[in-house]
Amino acid sequence: MRPLVLAVFLLGRSVIAADPESDRHFDYPHFSRDQRLNLLGAAHYFGTALRLTDARQQTSGAAWYPVKVPTAQGFDTEFQFQLTEQGGLGNGADGFAFVLQTNGPSALAGRGSAGGWGLGDGQRNRGSPGIPRAIAVFFDTHRNTEDHDPSGNYIGVFTNGRPGKMHWPARRLGFTTDLRVMLKDENRHRARLLYRPPLLTIYLDDPDPVLVVPVDVAVAADQQGLAWIGFTAATGAGYENHDILSWSFHTADVSSAMVSSNISFFMDNCLSGRNLCTPDHAIVEQIQPDHFHIVLPANLKWGASIANPSGRDVSIDNPRGTVCWDMKQRGAEGCGGPDGNPNRRGPLDKTKPAGSLIIKTEKGRTWFSINDAAFDDNEGYFEFEVEMR
């Protein structure tokens, strides 16, 4: 069987290198030249603000935190922003983004609707490179009909493809159709992005979220779950000042658990068109005669098995991973880990929770599945060890 290769962070699998506490939790109540952010393109300090672009046409800018930070197991970031001096096409454009990426602190991409992270140069030249494998939370202030924008005042979560396979518009993982808050009303606004795998929850000036979407942040992180984080912005024929006024970041506690395995992982074997990395096939790796390592895609009913002709007892150890088995009931109702949703019974095994990892032994084999009725649209995977007693 060919190996599954995923360049993503596997929950509970990778080891996060020890980072200084200041690089896992930081707070910029304001900005100054003494801070060590890496500024690119049009970005500069303007008073106590971080100005990503000035209000002039055809510019882009970026600001990156100077070291990689842990992101794949969760984070909480909050920032204030202010967009002013709108002019040109659409009376102000094009917006700014909070971006996660692994390309490095010198990454800066297209102008105009590309937002400083996507393909394009503001003049429909798709040959201008973007930032591969980036995930961008884009605060879009101009409706580009050719890019199928839902409005000129919305927030979208986007992901770029791998090198050589990127396209524009980038794939939207989720978006608001419109916002009650006007992003370019020249007032100060506060945004909060809370990532608790697999859900990214976005707040804007209100304790109620404006968007909740499943996201595999790991596709924009390295094999240790670390990513470069920062902001990009761009103008095109329309323009505005894109100012970040404050920024704080707190990462989730991380695990040092690691599984002994010879399998390597790379995202090119994730199925396309899904928010969560969903392997294109199951992996069953025999580590010792009675010990196996299994990766089970969420979209496969009884999708992995091991030979068990004598019907021996089988135990599952160290189960981990995240799946979404009901995309209409995201979060606690439709996404979760191997324990599933304790408030709902599953259809395959009515004694176990919906969405949980379950097993059965019949006809000389032991089979593994998530506890669901329909599988085609499921996303994510479970990873676990199996021991035969």
C-alpha positions in Angstrom: 0.0 0.0 0.0 1.4 3.4 -0.9 2.1 5.7 2.0 -0.3 8.6 2.7 1.7 11.8 2.9 0.1 14.8 4.5 2.1 18.0 5.2 -0.3 18.8 8.0 -0.2 18.7 11.7 -1.7 15.5 12.9 -3.4 16.0 16.2 -1.4 14.5 19.1 1.3 13.4 16.7 3.7 16.2 16.3 6.1 17.7 18.8 6.1 21.5 19.3 9.6 22.7 20.0 10.0 24.7 23.2 9.4 28.3 22.4 10.0 31.3 24.6 6.8 32.3 26.4 6.9 35.6 24.7 6.6 33.9 21.3 3.6 31.9 22.4 1.8 34.8 24.0 2.3 38.4 23.1 0.4 41.7 23.4 1.0 44.8 21.4 -1.3 47.5 22.9 0.2 49.8 20.3 3.0 49.8 17.8 6.4 51.5 17.5 9.7 51.2 15.6 11.2 49.4 18.6 9.1 46.3 17.9 10.5 43.5 15.9 7.8 42.9 13.4 9.0 42.2 9.8 7.5 44.9 7.6 7.3 44.5 3.8 6.2 46.5 0.8 4.1 49.5 1.8 3.8 48.5 5.5 5.3 51.0 8.0 4.6 52.5 11.4 2.3 55.5 11.5 2.2 57.1 14.9 1.2 54.2 17.3 -0.4 52.2 14.5 0.8 49.6 12.1 -0.1 50.9 8.7 -0.2 48.1 6.1 -0.9 50.4 3.2 -1.4 54.1 2.7 -4.4 55.4 0.9 -2.9 55.3 -2.6 -3.5 53.1 -5.6 -1.8 49.8 -6.5 0.1 49.0 -3.2 0.4 46.0 -1.0 2.0 45.5 2.4 2.6 42.8 5.0 3.8 42.6 8.7 4.9 39.3 10.2 5.7 38.3 13.7 9.4 37.5 13.6 9.4 33.8 14.6 7.0 30.9 14.0 4.4 30.3 16.7 2.3 27.2 17.5 -1.0 27.4 15.8 -2.3 24.0 14.8 -3.6 23.0 18.2 -5.5 26.2 18.7 -5.0 30.0 19.3 -6.8 33.1 20.3 -5.9 36.4 18.6 -7.5 39.8 18.9 -6.7 43.0 17.1 -8.2 46.5 16.6 -8.2 48.0 13.1 -9.3 51.2 11.4 -9.7 51.9 7.7 -9.7 55.5 6.6 -9.3 58.0 3.7 -11.2 55.9 1.2 -11.1 56.9 -2.5 -10.9 55.7 -6.0 -12.9 52.8 -7.4 -15.7 51.8 -5.1 -14.8 54.6 -2.7 -12.2 52.4 -0.9 -10.5 49.1 -1.4 -9.5 46.4 -1.1 -9.1 45.2 2.5 -6.7 43.4 4.8 -6.2 39.9 6.1 -4.9 38.0 9.1 -2.7 35.3 7.5 -1.0 32.0 8.6 1.7 30.6 6.3 4.9 28.6 6.2 6.8 30.5 3.4 8.7 32.8 5.7 8.8 36.3 7.1 9.5 37.8 3.6 6.2 36.7 2.0 4.2 39.3 0.2 1.8 38.7 -2.7 -0.6 40.5 -5.0 -2.2 43.9 -5.0 -5.9 44.7 -5.4 -8.4 42.0 -4.7 -5.5 39.6 -4.0 -5.1 41.4 -0.6 -1.4 40.9 -0.3 -1.7 37.1 0.1 -3.4 35.7 -3.1 -2.6 35.6 -6.8 -2.9 38.7 -8.9 -1.6 42.2 -9.2 -4.8 44.3 -9.0 -5.0 44.4 -12.8 -6.3 40.9 -13.4 -2.8 39.5 -14.1 -3.0 36.1 -12.5 0.6 35.5 -13.1 1.6 37.5 -10.1 2.5 34.9 -7.4 0.6 34.3 -4.2 1.6 32.8 -0.9 1.2 29.0 -1.2 -0.8 27.0 1.4 -1.7 30.2 3.2 -4.9 30.5 5.2 -6.3 34.1 5.2 -9.1 35.7 7.1 -9.9 38.5 4.7 -11.8 41.6 5.7 -12.9 42.6 2.2 -14.0 46.1 1.5 -14.7 46.1 -2.2 -16.9 43.8 -4.3 -15.1 42.3 -7.2 -17.8 40.7 -9.3 -15.3 38.8 -11.4 -14.0 37.2 -8.2 -17.6 36.3 -7.2 -17.5 38.4 -4.0 -20.8 38.2 -2.1 -20.6 41.9 -1.2 -18.2 44.8 -0.6 -18.4 44.4 3.1 -17.7 40.8 4.3 -15.3 38.5 6.0 -14.1 35.4 4.2 -11.8 32.5 5.2 -9.7 31.5 2.2 -7.0 28.9 1.5 -4.4 29.0 -1.3 -3.4 25.8 -3.0 0.0 24.2 -3.1 2.8 25.6 -5.4 1.9 25.2 -9.0 -1.7 24.5 -8.2 -2.9 27.9 -6.9 -5.8 29.7 -8.5 -7.8 32.8 -8.1 -10.3 33.4 -6.6 -8.8 31.3 -3.8 -11.1 28.7 -2.3 -13.5 30.1 0.3 -13.8 27.8 3.3 -16.6 30.1 4.7 -17.8 33.6 4.5 -20.4 36.1 5.7 -22.8 37.3 3.1 -22.7 40.8 4.6 -22.0 42.4 7.9 -24.0 44.7 10.2 -20.7 46.5 10.9 -19.4 48.7 8.0 -15.7 47.8 7.8 -14.7 51.1 6.1 -16.8 53.5 8.2 -13.5 55.0 9.5 -14.3 53.9 13.0 -12.2 51.7 15.2 -13.2 48.0 15.2 -12.2 45.0 17.3 -11.9 41.5 15.8 -11.2 38.3 17.6 -10.3 35.0 15.9 -10.6 31.9 18.2 -9.4 28.6 16.8 -10.3 25.5 18.7 -9.7 22.7 16.2 -11.5 22.2 13.9 -13.5 25.4 14.3 -12.4 29.0 13.6 -14.8 31.4 15.3 -14.7 35.1 14.2 -16.1 37.9 16.3 -16.4 41.6 15.2 -17.3 44.3 17.8 -19.8 41.9 19.5 -19.7 38.9 21.8 -21.7 36.9 19.3 -19.7 35.4 16.4 -20.2 36.6 12.9 -18.8 33.4 11.4 -18.0 29.9 12.5 -16.2 27.6 10.0 -14.3 24.3 10.1 -10.7 24.9 9.1 -7.6 22.8 9.0 -5.1 25.4 10.2 -2.5 22.6 10.0 -2.3 23.0 6.2 -0.6 26.4 6.8 1.8 25.1 9.4 4.9 23.0 9.4 5.2 19.4 10.7 5.7 20.8 14.2 2.5 22.8 14.0 4.3 26.1 13.7 3.4 28.9 11.3 4.3 32.5 10.5 1.4 34.8 11.5 0.7 38.4 10.6 -1.3 40.8 8.4 -1.4 41.7 4.7 -3.4 44.4 2.9 -3.6 45.8 -0.6 -5.1 48.5 -2.7 -6.0 48.6 -6.4 -7.8 51.2 -8.4 -9.6 51.9 -5.1 -7.6 52.7 -1.9 -7.7 53.4 1.8 -5.4 53.4 4.8 -5.3 49.9 6.4 -4.2 50.4 10.0 -3.8 47.8 12.8 -4.0 49.6 16.1 -3.3 46.7 18.5 -2.7 43.0 18.5 -2.6 40.2 21.0 -2.0 36.5 20.4 -2.3 33.5 22.8 -1.6 29.9 21.7 -3.3 26.8 23.2 -1.3 24.5 25.4 0.4 21.9 23.3 1.1 18.2 23.7 4.4 16.5 23.5 2.8 13.1 22.7 4.3 11.4 19.7 3.5 8.2 18.0 6.2 5.8 16.8 5.6 5.4 13.1 7.4 5.2 9.8 4.6 6.9 7.9 5.3 10.3 6.5 2.6 12.8 5.8 2.0 15.4 3.1 -1.1 17.4 2.3 -1.2 16.5 -1.4 -3.0 13.3 -0.5 -5.9 15.1 1.2 -9.1 15.1 -0.8 -9.9 18.4 -2.6 -12.8 20.6 -1.8 -13.0 19.9 1.9 -12.2 22.3 4.8 -10.5 19.6 6.9 -7.7 17.4 5.6 -9.4 14.1 4.7 -6.9 11.4 3.6 -7.7 9.9 0.2 -7.4 6.4 1.7 -6.9 4.6 5.0 -3.5 3.5 6.3 -2.9 0.4 8.3 0.7 0.1 9.4 1.9 -2.9 11.4 4.4 -1.7 14.0 4.8 -5.1 15.8 3.1 -8.4 15.3 0.1 -7.5 17.5 0.4 -3.7 17.3 -0.9 -1.5 14.5 -1.0 2.2 13.7 -4.1 3.3 11.7 -5.2 6.5 10.0 -9.0 6.3 9.3 -10.6 8.9 7.0 -13.9 10.2 8.2 -15.6 9.6 4.8 -15.1 5.8 4.8 -17.7 3.5 6.4 -15.8 0.6 8.1 -12.9 2.0 6.1 -10.0 0.2 7.9 -9.5 -3.3 9.2 -6.9 -5.8 10.5 -6.9 -9.6 10.2 -8.3 -11.3 13.4 -9.2 -14.9 12.4 -9.5 -16.1 16.0 -11.6 -13.2 17.2 -9.0 -11.9 19.8 -9.8 -8.9 21.9 -8.7 -5.6 20.4 -8.0 -2.4 22.2 -7.7 1.1 20.8 -4.9 3.3 22.4 -4.1 7.0 22.1 -7.0 7.9 19.7 -6.8 11.4 18.3 -7.9 13.6 15.4 -11.0 15.6 14.5 -13.8 14.9 12.2 -17.0 16.7 11.0 -19.7 14.2 10.4 -22.7 16.6 10.3 -21.7 19.8 8.4 -25.1 21.4 9.2 -24.5 20.9 12.9 -21.0 22.1 13.2 -19.2 22.4 16.5 -20.3 20.4 19.5 -23.2 18.9 17.5 -21.5 17.9 14.3 -17.7 18.0 14.8 -15.5 16.4 17.4 -12.8 13.9 18.4 -12.9 10.2 18.8 -15.4 10.3 21.7 -18.1 11.9 19.4 -21.1 13.7 20.7 -22.2 12.3 24.1 -25.7 13.8 23.7 -26.5 11.8 20.5 -26.5 8.1 19.8 -24.9 6.9 16.6 -26.7 4.9 13.9 -24.0 2.2 13.3 -23.6 1.4 17.0 -26.6 2.7 19.0 -24.8 2.1 22.3 -22.1 4.6 21.4 -22.1 8.4 20.7 -22.6 9.8 17.2 -19.4 10.6 15.5 -17.3 8.4 17.8 -14.6 5.9 16.8 -16.2 2.4 16.9 -15.0 -1.2 16.1 -16.6 -4.5 15.2 -15.1 -8.0 14.7 -16.7 -10.4 12.1 -15.7 -12.9 9.5 -12.1 -13.0 10.7 -11.4 -9.3 10.7 -11.7 -6.3 13.0 -13.1 -3.2 11.4 -13.0 0.5 12.3 -15.4 3.3 11.5 -16.8 6.5 12.8 -20.4 6.2 14.1 -22.5 7.7 11.4 -25.1 6.9 8.8 -23.9 8.9 5.8 -20.2 9.2 4.9 -19.7 10.9 1.6 -19.5 14.5 2.9 -17.6 13.7 6.1 -14.3 15.5 6.7 -11.2 14.9 8.8 -9.7 11.7 10.1 -9.0 9.7 13.3 -5.5 8.4 14.1 -5.0 5.7 16.7 -3.0 2.6 17.8 -4.5 -0.9 17.9 -3.3 -3.8 20.1 -4.5 -7.4 19.8 -4.7 -9.1 23.3 
